[in-house]
Amino acid sequence: MMEKINRFDWLIWLPALSVAVMLRKDIGGRMLHRGYITGVSAVMYLLGLSVSPRDGQVGLCMYAIVVFVAGMTYAIKRWWEFNRGKKQHSCYIGTSPFEFRWLPAFFKINRRMARFGDPVFAVLCGALVIPFSGALGLWLMFSGACLITVEAAAHRRQRDREIEMVDGLVYSEYQGRTVERFEQAPTKQQQQQDAIATGLDDDIARKIRQKKQNPPRN
């Protein structure tokens, strides 16, 4: 989706970013703001430090470092691409890596793989990691839930915008028919001119008929 997100979605996007940045390579520049990347990485690292080593302290801390490096790398790449004149919406939330060419069209339209495939993959990865690092596994599952929430909100706004565009087209067609109807209708001045001209033609025709019926006598 290519649009700005509101404040509530911004809060949800922060944990979702920790998963999206590992899956999607074409996230827009604004969505990769250095403050976002630094903030979510710091939160993960501090959470990792707050848990015991038995609960997966190392795993969550290492993942925080990887997210920070990957996010900053993509952010710098977006800036370079912008300076080179590459066109991309700055608020694009990325394309799913599972959107393969051989997939049926049903899975490609309406960002179904990005809306459902990526979050489900993150949750499954979290479930598999929990036995080895409980903190990292829970974080991945939480981030996947946040990602599906962000995708749902973005899809709803995109759909509403498309509906408004269609409504605008319908209104434009209706207005065009109305304008055309009034443009084709004769004006009052034209009607008066037509009435005067028709009256003169009738008078002239009547006089000619009278002269033919009653020719002048010498």
Disulfide bonds with the S-S distance in Angstrom:
none
